[in-house]
Amino acid sequence: MVHITPETVENFKRMFKREYGVEYSDQEAWEATHNFIGFFDLLLKVDQRENPENYIDQKI
């Protein structure tokens, strides 16, 4: 799993405020960011397993 920086959390908070009018606390934004990145990390791993020909010499 990747390291989530404070800047990433702030960007997430700004994006959700601008796009959806939702204000998150720092803790809520960190958890949402962590879950969001984790979900896409899982999707990438599944795709790598299902389509290894698309990933030459890459390990995640």
Summary of the structure (lengths in Angstrom):
residues: 60
radius of gyration: 14.7
end to end distance: 9.2
largest distance: 42.1
contacts: 124
relative contact order: 0.14
helix: 72%
strand: 0%
